[in-house]
Amino acid sequence: MGLNRSWVESANSPDADFPLNNLPCGVFSTGAEEPRCGMAIGDFVLDVSGLEAAGHLALDGGPLLDVPFWNEVMAAGPEVWASLRAQVTALLAEGAERVAEPYLHRRNEVELHLPFLVSEYTDFYAGRHHAFNVGTMFRGPENALPPNWLHIPIGYNGRASSVVVSGTDVRRPWGQVKGPDDQAPRFAPSARFDIELEMGAVVGLPSDHGQPVTVEEADAMIFGYVLLNDWSARDIQAWEYQPLGPFQSKATATTISPWIVTRAALEPFRTATPAREKPLLAYLQEPRPLLYDIALEVGLTPEGGQETIISRTNYAEMYYSAAQQLAHHTVSGCAMNTGDLLGSGTISGPAKESCGSLLELSWGGKEPFEIAGGRRSFIEDGDRLTLRGHARGDGYRIGFGACSGKVIPALADPYRRD
């Protein structure tokens, strides 16, 4: 499958993130106007809310685009998703009458918002290399993976309120920390603040309470994917995580990219999960390739400095796919909702330069790494961390846009109210 050419010329470049093959879903605003639904095409955002209101788009059960979020479309199901994609493709295809031209806005002139209402948020720990690296640091290589890790997608329920859109500043958090030689914990700003390079799966179709879904059914429930940075306070996490796992160390912020790249756009890039070290139980087995070949990178830009790409990896490194994670999430009868967000877990590769967290890149702070103009073990105030990703096709690419956040200093006194 090659490039679908558009009359929007900037969409036809082989290095454009948003060709006609992509059409990711976002929410944007211009000036004082209210946010509305849009789709990225080349260097522009297409106002699909306006197109629907003007009668140029017709969706079953509509109007569905008259709200500043994509949840209504997501809940409408795959037939509506396909219909919308086909109608917009026809409007923007090379040679089509340019009725959509008045609804184009330059992407660098709009403000982007969260693309959907986040119902609930679950984060997984499903990257084999990351889990082994972190386990080795704390328990040694012989006990790096917990006994259950090769059998079950491990996860924890996070806070939907922590999810913010790319470009939002992230304030360094306070919390309880305790060093190995400390007699008691102390209350302090995190000194080991970190990122986690992840993908986020966005649930479109809900499931019923009490009814588990299969891996195949779970895959069909997913509307699309975003880049996801699960900011992590490693020193707070080290003190709090036993016996129930992360809590405040992961509650500061979870940054997502502003564009949901649909499952349909990613279909040509399917790839299988890795060979199993131990057989999975039947309900978790992969009926067909359910991962995606998506190249990922992390850039670190110190305040006033130049960006250094500190990591390059691929989503195909995951041990469990989003569909497997979603199916396991329902096995107890837990209902999934439209707008649920599933974080993949940190995506690290086998090499040092493919690690998806600073914890791994600096090996727990013991091996600082070089950046332009300095060195880093963990994030310093003023640093901007930027995640990027794309899948490469024949003469085109499917991009996600940037997932970026700048770390700003901790509050001088977190309990001061004046």
Secondary structure, DSSP 8 states (H G I E B T S, - for coil): -B---BSSGGGGSTT-SS-TTT--EEEEE-TTS--EEEEEETTEEEEHHHHHHTTS---TT---SSSSSSHHHHHH-HHHHHHHHHHHHHHHBTTS--TTGGGEEEGGGSEEE-SS----EEEE--BHHHHHHHHHHHH-GGG-S-TTTTTS--EEE--GGGEEETT--EE--EEEE--TT-SS-EEEE-SSEE--EEEEEEE-S---TT----HHHHHHHEEEEEEEEE-EEHHHHHHH-TTT--SGGG-S-EEE-S-BEEHHHHGGGEE-----SS---GGG--SS--EE--EEEEEEE-TTS--EEEEEEEGGGBSS-HHHHHHHHTTTS----TT-EEE------SSGGG-SSHHHHTTTTTS-EEETTEEESS--TT-EEEEEEEEE-BS-EEE---EEEEEE---SSTT---
